[in-house]
Amino acid sequence: MSQPHISLQTVNLHYASVAFKERSLKSLVARPFGKRNADEVKDVHALKNINLEITGGERVGLLGHNGAGKSTFLKTVAGLYPVSSGKVEVRGQVRSLFDLSLGFEPDATGRENILYRGLLLGLTPKFMREKQAEIVEFADLREFIDYPIKTYSAGMQVRLAFAISTAVGGDILLLDEVIGAGDANFMVKARLRIAQLIERAEILVLASHDFSALKSLCQRGVVFHRGEVVFDGAVDDAINEYKKINKIL
């Protein structure tokens, strides 16, 4: 089996402006017929000529202000965003932890959503049924597992989504500061499980604003700025470059 590998060659990604336009019938009717909005939003060039290679054994931290391209890069590697040009090659089983609230059916029960979300992650119904008891116990939902998701609090949804998404590891682990809800006990369990996933993964790519976490987990740092990679090197040097760009003392 070949080593896990991530390769991006001259990758560009644009968001279509239609995703940002107001689409209500009321606004359309209110606008003078045939008149174009002078402030119309243009397509967003989210990733610009990205050339990056990440090989087995690497722990890579992504730095950049909000909107710099870190999350877009992760989602591109995960195969969620199609690129506008260039080439993306990913070898190995990818496990990603971001947008944990996505993929739930609000009218379905937690138990049913375990199956649905597992399918989205590329896992089989048989595997998800085998993991079901472990997932329910980790999420600490007890009888609520048979209630519709729409009755869950935000914290309950995050706990269930996290338990499902981390039920199995992968060769390539993509993290984007995912743990934002849950009580203290759950946070301890979540950090322990993430540490186990990181230890087993061949490649870690972590987007974070937490310099301490980046220094402790990563050896290499990549700095994004306005959709471009402006630095790629040792993580300490990457943090210094990020501070310089963003005028952080």
C-alpha positions as CSV (number, residue, x, y, z in Angstrom):
1,M,0.0,0.0,0.0
2,S,1.3,3.4,-1.0
3,Q,2.1,6.0,1.7
4,P,-0.6,8.6,2.5
5,H,0.0,11.8,0.5
6,I,-1.6,15.2,-0.3
7,S,-0.6,17.1,-3.4
8,L,-2.0,20.4,-4.7
9,Q,-0.5,21.7,-7.9
10,T,-1.4,25.3,-9.1
11,V,-4.8,25.0,-7.5
12,N,-7.4,27.8,-7.8
13,L,-10.8,27.8,-6.3
14,H,-13.6,30.4,-6.9
15,Y,-16.9,30.8,-5.0
16,A,-19.6,31.7,-7.5
17,S,-21.1,35.2,-6.6
18,V,-24.6,33.7,-6.9
19,A,-24.0,32.1,-3.5
20,F,-23.8,35.6,-1.9
21,K,-26.6,37.3,-3.8
22,E,-30.0,38.1,-2.3
23,R,-32.5,35.8,-3.9
24,S,-35.8,36.8,-2.4
25,L,-38.7,37.6,-4.8
26,K,-39.4,40.8,-2.8
27,S,-35.9,42.2,-3.4
28,L,-36.1,41.2,-7.1
29,V,-39.4,43.0,-7.6
30,A,-38.3,46.1,-5.7
31,R,-35.2,46.5,-7.9
32,P,-35.9,48.7,-11.0
33,F,-36.4,46.4,-14.1
34,G,-33.1,45.7,-15.8
35,K,-31.0,47.7,-13.4
36,R,-27.8,46.1,-12.2
37,N,-26.7,46.7,-8.7
38,A,-23.5,48.9,-8.7
39,D,-22.3,47.0,-5.6
40,E,-23.0,43.6,-7.0
41,V,-20.8,40.9,-5.3
42,K,-18.2,39.4,-7.6
43,D,-16.8,35.9,-7.6
44,V,-14.5,35.2,-4.7
45,H,-11.1,33.8,-5.5
46,A,-10.7,31.8,-2.3
47,L,-7.6,29.8,-3.1
48,K,-4.9,31.3,-5.4
49,N,-2.3,29.2,-7.2
50,I,-1.7,26.8,-4.3
51,N,1.3,24.4,-4.6
52,L,1.7,22.2,-1.5
53,E,2.9,18.7,-0.8
54,I,2.3,16.9,2.5
55,T,3.7,13.4,3.0
56,G,3.3,10.6,5.5
57,G,4.5,11.3,9.0
58,E,4.0,15.1,8.7
59,R,2.1,17.2,11.2
60,V,1.1,20.5,9.6
61,G,-0.4,23.6,11.1
62,L,-2.4,26.1,9.1
63,L,-2.3,29.7,10.2
64,G,-4.2,32.8,8.9
65,H,-6.9,35.2,9.8
66,N,-10.5,34.3,9.3
67,G,-11.2,34.2,5.6
68,A,-7.6,33.7,4.7
69,G,-8.2,30.3,3.1
70,K,-7.4,27.7,5.8
71,S,-10.9,26.1,6.0
72,T,-11.4,26.3,2.3
73,F,-8.0,24.4,1.9
74,L,-9.1,21.7,4.3
75,K,-12.5,21.2,2.6
76,T,-10.7,21.1,-0.8
77,V,-8.4,18.3,0.5
78,A,-11.5,16.5,2.0
79,G,-13.1,16.6,-1.5
80,L,-16.0,18.8,-0.5
81,Y,-15.1,21.7,-2.8
82,P,-14.3,21.2,-6.5
83,V,-11.4,23.3,-7.7
84,S,-11.6,25.8,-10.5
85,S,-8.2,24.8,-12.0
86,G,-5.1,22.9,-11.0
87,K,-4.8,19.4,-9.7
88,V,-5.6,17.8,-6.3
89,E,-4.3,14.4,-5.4
90,V,-5.1,12.7,-2.0
91,R,-3.9,9.2,-1.2
92,G,-5.2,7.6,1.9
93,Q,-8.4,7.5,4.0
94,V,-9.4,10.9,5.0
95,R,-11.2,11.8,8.3
96,S,-12.2,15.4,8.7
97,L,-13.6,17.1,11.8
98,F,-15.3,20.4,10.8
99,D,-18.9,21.6,10.3
100,L,-20.0,19.0,12.8
101,S,-23.6,20.2,12.6
102,L,-23.9,19.4,8.9
103,G,-25.5,16.2,7.7
104,F,-28.2,15.8,10.3
105,E,-31.9,15.2,9.4
106,P,-33.8,17.3,12.0
107,D,-37.0,15.2,11.9
108,A,-35.1,11.9,12.3
109,T,-34.0,10.5,15.6
110,G,-30.5,10.5,16.9
111,R,-30.3,6.8,16.3
112,E,-31.4,7.2,12.6
113,N,-28.9,10.0,12.2
114,I,-26.0,7.8,13.3
115,L,-26.7,5.7,10.1
116,Y,-27.3,8.8,7.9
117,R,-24.1,10.5,8.9
118,G,-22.1,7.3,8.7
119,L,-23.1,7.0,5.1
120,L,-22.0,10.5,4.4
121,L,-18.6,9.6,5.9
122,G,-18.4,6.7,3.5
123,L,-19.0,4.0,6.2
124,T,-21.3,1.0,5.8
125,P,-24.7,0.5,7.5
126,K,-23.3,-2.7,9.0
127,F,-20.3,-0.9,10.5
128,M,-22.5,1.9,11.9
129,R,-24.8,-0.6,13.6
130,E,-21.8,-2.3,15.2
131,K,-20.6,1.1,16.5
132,Q,-24.0,2.4,17.5
133,A,-23.8,1.5,21.2
134,E,-20.3,2.9,21.6
135,I,-21.4,6.2,19.9
136,V,-24.5,6.6,22.1
137,E,-22.4,6.0,25.2
138,F,-19.7,8.4,24.2
139,A,-22.3,11.2,23.3
140,D,-24.0,10.5,26.7
141,L,-27.5,10.9,25.2
142,R,-29.2,7.9,26.9
143,E,-33.0,7.9,26.1
144,F,-32.6,11.1,24.0
145,I,-31.0,9.0,21.2
146,D,-34.6,8.0,20.1
147,Y,-35.8,11.6,20.1
148,P,-35.8,13.8,16.9
149,I,-32.6,15.8,16.4
150,K,-34.7,19.0,16.3
151,T,-35.4,18.6,20.0
152,Y,-31.6,18.5,20.8
153,S,-29.7,21.4,22.2
154,A,-26.6,22.6,20.3
155,G,-24.4,20.8,22.8
156,M,-26.2,17.5,22.3
157,Q,-25.9,17.8,18.6
158,V,-22.2,18.5,18.8
159,R,-21.6,15.6,21.1
160,L,-23.5,13.2,18.8
161,A,-21.8,14.5,15.7
162,F,-18.4,14.3,17.3
163,A,-19.0,10.7,18.5
164,I,-20.0,9.6,15.0
165,S,-17.2,11.4,13.2
166,T,-14.5,10.0,15.5
167,A,-15.9,6.4,15.7
168,V,-13.1,5.4,13.3
169,G,-9.8,7.0,12.5
170,G,-8.1,7.6,9.1
171,D,-4.7,7.9,7.5
172,I,-5.2,11.6,7.0
173,L,-6.8,13.7,9.8
174,L,-8.1,17.2,9.0
175,L,-9.0,19.3,12.1
176,D,-10.5,22.8,12.2
177,E,-11.0,23.8,15.8
178,V,-14.1,21.8,16.0
179,I,-15.0,21.5,19.7
180,G,-17.1,24.5,20.7
181,A,-19.8,23.1,22.8
182,G,-20.3,20.6,25.5
183,D,-19.8,20.3,29.3
184,A,-16.4,20.0,31.0
185,N,-16.6,16.2,31.2
186,F,-17.3,15.9,27.5
187,M,-14.5,18.3,26.6
188,V,-12.0,16.0,28.5
189,K,-13.3,12.9,26.6
190,A,-13.2,14.8,23.3
191,R,-9.6,16.0,23.7
192,L,-8.5,12.5,24.7
193,R,-10.1,11.0,21.6
194,I,-8.6,13.6,19.3
195,A,-5.2,12.9,20.8
196,Q,-5.7,9.2,20.0
197,L,-6.8,9.9,16.4
198,I,-3.8,12.2,15.9
199,E,-1.4,9.5,17.3
200,R,-2.8,6.9,14.8
201,A,-3.0,9.2,11.8
202,E,-0.2,9.2,9.2
203,I,-0.8,12.9,8.3
204,L,-2.3,15.6,10.5
205,V,-3.4,19.0,9.1
206,L,-4.6,21.3,11.8
207,A,-6.1,24.8,11.3
208,S,-6.0,26.8,14.5
209,H,-5.5,30.1,16.1
210,D,-4.1,28.4,19.2
211,F,-0.3,28.9,19.0
212,S,0.3,26.5,22.0
213,A,-1.6,23.7,20.3
214,L,0.2,24.3,17.0
215,K,3.6,24.2,18.7
216,S,2.8,21.0,20.6
217,L,1.2,19.1,17.7
218,C,2.9,20.3,14.6
219,Q,6.4,20.6,13.2
220,R,5.5,22.4,10.0
221,G,3.5,25.6,9.6
222,V,1.8,27.0,6.5
223,V,0.5,30.6,6.6
224,F,-2.4,31.6,4.4
225,H,-3.1,35.3,3.5
226,R,-5.9,36.3,1.2
227,G,-6.1,32.9,-0.4
228,E,-2.4,32.5,-1.0
229,V,0.3,30.5,0.8
230,V,2.8,33.2,1.9
231,F,5.0,31.0,4.2
232,D,5.8,27.3,4.5
233,G,8.4,26.2,7.0
234,A,9.1,25.4,10.7
235,V,6.0,26.0,12.8
236,D,7.8,28.5,15.1
237,D,8.8,30.5,12.1
238,A,5.3,30.3,10.6
239,I,3.8,31.7,13.8
240,N,6.2,34.6,13.7
241,E,5.3,35.2,10.1
242,Y,1.6,35.2,10.9
243,K,2.1,37.7,13.7
244,K,4.1,39.9,11.4
245,I,1.5,39.9,8.7
246,N,-1.3,40.6,11.1
247,K,0.7,43.0,13.2
248,I,0.4,40.9,16.4
249,L,2.9,41.8,19.2
